[in-house]
Amino acid sequence: MNTHIPENITHVIERLEKEGNQHHLPGLIAWLALDYQSEQANHPNQVFRGRDQVRKNWSAMFKEIPDFVMKLVDLAVNSNQVWTEGHRSGTRTDGASFNWRGVTIFTVEGNEITAGRLYMEPVEETGLNIGATMEQITKR
């Protein structure tokens, strides 16, 4: 990864986070290209293009998770791609905890995000330890 982080790319990602934390949907959408391409690599049936689906997704998030917070944990830049590690959390209106972590790889052109490849998943609060997980993976 490139160790020099271009200022405009950092600015775009920081503004996206700020708009999300303020639950300001128009501001969040404004950073996306009209033909924004979203890909959930582990869920290929969830690919979509355009701002409309982003608007629907984030409207639902802000409504159903009124204390929603997104935190940028780290980022790395390689040319016009920004690899971000993020944590998204809050409490759903039904009282259940919302706790997701993962990586999103954004493509930035100028001051717009043109694409995002998301690897965000719910945090598994309980479950198998590493030994049991490896046994399950390797079928030992």
N, C-alpha and C positions, 0 to 999 in steps of 0.2 A: 504494500500500500504506500501511497505517496505521503510523506510526512508533512509536506506543506499543504495547508488547508486554505483554499481560496476563500477570501472574505465573503463574496456574494453567496457561495454555497452554504457556508456556516449561517449566514443571515437568513436564508430561506428556511432552513431547518429550524432555527431558533424561533422564527416568527410562526411557523406552523405549530410548534409546541405551545407557544404563547396563546395563539388563537384557540387551540384545543382546550387549554386549561381555563380560558375565559368562557368557554362554551359559545364562542362567537362563530357560528356556522358560516356566515357570509365571508368573514375574514379567513377562515380555514380554507374554504373552497377557492378563494381568490388566488391562492398560491399554486393551484393546480391548472395544468393546461386543459383547454376545452375537450381535447381527445385523450385525456389522462388514461393510461393503461394500467390496470391493476391485475396482479397475478398472485395467487396464493399457491405457491409451488407444491405444497403438500396436499392441496385440495384443488386439483385442476378443474373441477366443475364450477368453481367460484370465480373464474376469470371474467372481467368485464372491462368495458371502455367507456369513458365519459364521466362528467361531473355529476350527472343525475343520480347514479347509484351511490356515489360518495355522499351526496346530500342526504339521501334516504338512510344510509348506514349511520352517519353521524347524528342525524336528527333523532334516530331511535336510541343511540348511545346516550346522548345528552338528556333525553326524556326519561329513560329507564334507569340511568345511573346518575342521579342528580349531583353527586359529589365526585364525579369522574375526574381523575387526574392522570395526566401523562407525563412521564419523566424520561428525559433523554439521559441515559446512563453513560454512553460513550459514542463516538463516531470516528470514522476513518474515511478519507477521500482518495479516490483514484480517478483522475481525470474529471469527468462529469458525473461520476457515480459516488453516492454517499452511503456508506454502510452505517446504519444506526442500530444501537442496542437500546431497547426501550422497555419501560415498565408502565403498565396501565392498570389503574386500580380504582376502587370505589365500592359503594354498596348499592345493589339494585333496589328498586322500589319494593320488591317482595322481601327485602331484608338479607338476601344472600350476598355473600362477598363476591366481588369481581376482582380478579387478580390474574393478569396476563403479563407475560414477558416474552421477549424474542427479538428478532432482527428484522429490519426492513432495509432493503437496498433500493434507494431512490435514484432515478436519473434526473438530473437538473440541467435545463437548457436556459441560459440567461437567468431570469428570476422566476421561472416556472418549473414545477415538478411535472415531468412528462410521463413518468412511469414509476411504479412501486412494485417490488417483489417482496411479499410479506411472509415471514416465518414466525408469526405470533401465535402462541398457544396458551391455554390456561395453565397456571402453576399447579402442579400436583402436590397438594398440601400433605397428603398421606399416600401411601402406596408401598410398592416393593422397594427394598434397599438395593444397592448396586449388585450384590451377590445374587439375589433372587432374580433381578432383572436379567443379568447375564445368563443365568440358568434358563430362563424363559426364552431368551434370544437364541441361545445355542442348543436348546432342547437337551441339555445334559441331565 
